Amino acid sequence: MSMDSSTRARIERFYDGTLLPDEMVATMSTDGGWFPSRTIARAPMPSVLERSGQALPPLAIQDHGTSFDLYDYLSVNRVAGLMVLRDGAVVEESYSLGIGPQTMWNSCSLAKSVAATLVGIALREGAIESLDDPVTRYAPLGGVYAQVSIRQLLRMVSGIRWREAYTDPTSDRRQLLEIQTQWQKGGIARHMATLPAATAPGQSWTYNTGESYLVSAVMEGATGTNLADYLSTRLWSRMGAEADATWWSESPDGMTVSGSGMHATMRDYARFGQFVLDGGRIGGETLLPEGWTGEAGSPFLIGETLVPYGYMWWIPVLDDPALKGTFQAEGIYGQYIHINPHKRLVVVVLSARSKPSYRQRLEIKDDAFFAALARAL
């Protein structure tokens, strides 16, 4: 089974960056059934997001040699939702472009950071013995991946030759999308096994959505359950999520598409961010290994090159002291879960921008906004 022609045309326009503004909001705020999906159950008793007594102070966002304020950032960047937590309490929660607290918003690549965090939970539980285990200990992955470790998979340093160009129909990313549209169980892993190597594993870094999809195969083999179901039982229901989420699968009975396609409310994305900021603690229980978040949210070296990426978390590239030690989940069209351990901040930004790639963006830089926010708070 695969998608019909009208759905295919819509998803191609989504990746081409040719949706009209209202179409983009509708696409981001509704799971249009492009792919099969699984439900991730909410908590029986949602956690309470307390309101902070502190209001968000005026911001001075320095970018392009100009100072902007919060309202410039929200309007120019087509931000549909903004949530700021400090010490777990809500400093700011606002909605625009017709969405509200119950809206299920497309994660895009925020899902990668969720999937990588679930690897940490599996490591703590003992389902995964070591990040340096070969991925083939848990999943029968072929090709180059027969020589790749879990840690290398999480850092996207397999050495696979890959081009992550969303708007180019000939790119590896778009070829992967074509595989997804066929709804074939095992199709993604088979496709990834055919790709050639550019370097040996561990010797080069390339951002690679296909790599993130293989996390699901490893986790299924390690835990004996679908990744979406694992999220539901191990974290989503336990962290106090107030709404069911959904997550795409490659086929009705296939693996979760672990690098994209999760849909959740802004408040629950914020709860997930708070879980990470708290080092994986929920109440008196710690679900992540000691030191996991520090490692997952830190850059690493390849030779003398510092790669601004952790375990599927980005490190802000803006050189600003206010951003020291911060890391963030990022998704195309302007999706962010920003974590600032020093200031105890979690910032969720949900956007409906015109183009997927930051290289084509016209907006105020998000890192500049996060730095201004840290200084103000």
URQUITA-V25991 format. One record per residue. RES is the residue in one small letter. NEAR is the number of other C-alpha atoms within 10 Angstrom. Layout:
[[RES NEAR] [RES NEAR]]
This chain:
[[m 9] [s 16] [m 15] [d 10] [s 9] [s 9] [t 16] [r 15] [a 11] [r 17] [i 18] [e 19] [r 15] [f 22] [y 22] [d 18] [g 19] [t 16] [l 20] [l 13] [p 14] [d 11] [e 14] [m 20] [v 20] [a 18] [t 18] [m 22] [s 23] [t 13] [d 19] [g 12] [g 10] [w 18] [f 21] [p 18] [s 25] [r 18] [t 15] [i 25] [a 21] [r 21] [a 19] [p 12] [m 12] [p 15] [s 15] [v 12] [l 14] [e 11] [r 15] [s 15] [g 9] [q 12] [a 11] [l 16] [p 11] [p 13] [l 20] [a 18] [i 24] [q 17] [d 15] [h 10] [g 7] [t 9] [s 11] [f 18] [d 14] [l 16] [y 12] [d 14] [y 19] [l 19] [s 14] [v 12] [n 22] [r 21] [v 22] [a 26] [g 26] [l 20] [m 20] [v 23] [l 24] [r 19] [d 16] [g 22] [a 18] [v 22] [v 21] [e 16] [e 17] [s 15] [y 16] [s 15] [l 16] [g 12] [i 16] [g 15] [p 14] [q 12] [t 19] [m 22] [w 27] [n 25] [s 30] [c 20] [s 24] [l 26] [a 24] [k 29] [s 28] [v 23] [a 27] [a 25] [t 25] [l 23] [v 26] [g 23] [i 23] [a 22] [l 19] [r 18] [e 14] [g 12] [a 17] [i 22] [e 12] [s 14] [l 16] [d 12] [d 15] [p 20] [v 27] [t 18] [r 15] [y 19] [a 20] [p 13] [l 21] [g 17] [g 17] [v 18] [y 28] [a 15] [q 15] [v 23] [s 22] [i 24] [r 19] [q 24] [l 27] [l 25] [r 26] [m 26] [v 23] [s 28] [g 22] [i 24] [r 15] [w 19] [r 16] [e 17] [a 16] [y 21] [t 19] [d 14] [p 15] [t 11] [s 15] [d 21] [r 21] [r 20] [q 14] [l 17] [l 18] [e 15] [i 17] [q 21] [t 19] [q 16] [w 22] [q 18] [k 16] [g 13] [g 17] [i 24] [a 22] [r 14] [h 15] [m 21] [a 15] [t 12] [l 16] [p 13] [a 15] [a 13] [t 14] [a 14] [p 20] [g 18] [q 14] [s 19] [w 21] [t 17] [y 15] [n 21] [t 20] [g 23] [e 26] [s 25] [y 23] [l 26] [v 26] [s 27] [a 26] [v 24] [m 27] [e 19] [g 18] [a 20] [t 17] [g 12] [t 14] [n 20] [l 26] [a 28] [d 17] [y 19] [l 20] [s 22] [t 14] [r 14] [l 24] [w 24] [s 21] [r 19] [m 23] [g 20] [a 28] [e 22] [a 22] [d 18] [a 22] [t 21] [w 26] [w 25] [s 27] [e 24] [s 22] [p 16] [d 14] [g 18] [m 28] [t 30] [v 30] [s 31] [g 29] [s 24] [g 24] [m 29] [h 27] [a 23] [t 24] [m 27] [r 23] [d 24] [y 25] [a 26] [r 24] [f 22] [g 25] [q 26] [f 20] [v 22] [l 22] [d 17] [g 18] [g 25] [r 15] [i 15] [g 8] [g 6] [e 8] [t 15] [l 21] [l 23] [p 15] [e 13] [g 10] [w 18] [t 22] [g 17] [e 12] [a 23] [g 24] [s 18] [p 21] [f 17] [l 13] [i 12] [g 9] [e 7] [t 11] [l 10] [v 17] [p 16] [y 24] [g 24] [y 26] [m 27] [w 29] [w 21] [i 24] [p 22] [v 12] [l 15] [d 11] [d 12] [p 10] [a 19] [l 25] [k 15] [g 17] [t 21] [f 26] [q 26] [a 23] [e 23] [g 23] [i 19] [y 26] [g 25] [q 26] [y 24] [i 26] [h 27] [i 28] [n 21] [p 20] [h 13] [k 17] [r 16] [l 26] [v 29] [v 24] [v 26] [v 21] [l 28] [s 26] [a 25] [r 25] [s 22] [k 22] [p 21] [s 18] [y 12] [r 7] [q 10] [r 15] [l 12] [e 18] [i 20] [k 17] [d 20] [d 21] [a 24] [f 20] [f 22] [a 24] [a 22] [l 23] [a 18] [r 14] [a 13] [l 16]]
